[in-house]
Amino acid sequence: MCAQRGTTAPPQKEWCQHYEAGRVNIKDLPRPEQAHFVTNSEKISAVDDLIRQNRRFTTREIAVELSISKGTVHHIIHKKFGYGKVCAQREHLSENQKTARMDV
């Protein structure tokens, strides 16, 4: 029916064909257009050193400093180190706001 309309096969039919061909893994296979993160111990230690020097560095500043992509920096920080936030800044409150918080 799909061939008559000139459209591609529905995904269910494709999965059935893959399963019959012997594929049982449901995860996507790597595609050539997917970005691959090139991380080596040198880059990882350089990112770690910069973060330990100044925790207020943003991923963009680290990327510019080390001449690597923001995606690679993000991958190292979140996947390799397990950090949630690196550049978390506190709220700057006025004196009135501070006293209002104390009264609550």
C-alpha positions in Angstrom: 0.0 0.0 0.0 2.8 2.4 0.8 4.5 1.6 -2.4 1.4 2.5 -4.3 1.3 6.0 -2.7 5.0 6.5 -3.2 5.7 6.9 0.6 8.1 5.0 2.7 7.2 2.1 4.9 5.8 2.8 8.3 8.2 2.4 11.2 6.5 -0.7 12.5 7.1 -2.5 9.3 10.8 -1.5 9.3 11.2 -2.7 12.8 9.6 -6.0 11.9 12.0 -6.4 9.0 15.0 -5.6 11.3 13.8 -8.1 13.9 13.3 -10.8 11.3 16.8 -10.1 10.0 18.2 -10.8 13.5 18.5 -7.4 15.1 17.2 -7.5 18.7 18.8 -4.4 20.1 16.2 -1.5 20.2 18.8 1.3 20.6 19.6 3.5 17.7 22.8 2.6 15.8 25.3 5.4 15.4 24.8 7.5 12.3 27.5 9.3 10.4 26.0 12.8 11.0 25.9 12.4 14.8 28.5 14.4 16.7 31.2 12.5 18.4 32.9 14.0 21.4 36.6 13.8 21.2 37.7 13.8 24.8 41.1 12.7 26.0 42.7 12.9 29.4 44.6 16.1 28.5 41.4 18.0 27.7 39.6 16.6 30.7 42.4 17.6 33.1 42.6 21.1 31.4 38.8 21.6 32.0 39.1 20.4 35.6 42.0 22.8 36.2 40.1 25.8 34.9 37.0 24.9 37.0 39.1 24.5 40.1 40.8 27.9 39.5 37.5 29.7 39.1 34.1 28.1 39.5 32.5 31.1 37.8 33.7 30.1 34.4 30.9 29.4 31.9 31.1 26.6 29.4 31.5 29.2 26.7 34.5 30.8 28.4 36.1 27.4 29.0 35.6 26.5 25.3 37.2 29.7 24.1 40.1 29.3 26.6 40.9 25.8 25.5 39.8 26.2 21.8 37.3 23.3 22.0 33.6 23.2 21.3 31.0 24.1 23.9 29.4 20.7 23.3 32.7 19.0 24.3 33.0 21.1 27.4 29.4 20.4 28.3 30.0 16.6 27.8 33.1 16.7 30.0 31.5 18.7 32.8 28.2 16.8 32.9 29.1 13.3 31.8 32.7 12.8 32.9 32.6 14.9 36.1 28.9 14.6 36.9 28.6 18.2 37.8 25.1 19.8 37.6 26.1 23.5 37.5 29.5 25.1 37.4 28.7 28.8 37.2 26.0 29.1 39.7 25.7 32.7 40.9 24.0 33.9 44.0 21.2 36.4 43.9 22.3 39.9 44.7 19.7 41.4 47.1 19.3 44.9 48.2 19.4 45.7 51.9 15.6 46.1 52.0 15.2 42.7 50.4 17.6 41.1 53.0 15.8 42.6 55.9 12.4 41.5 54.5 13.7 38.0 54.3 14.9 38.1 57.9 11.5 39.3 59.1 9.7 36.3 57.5 
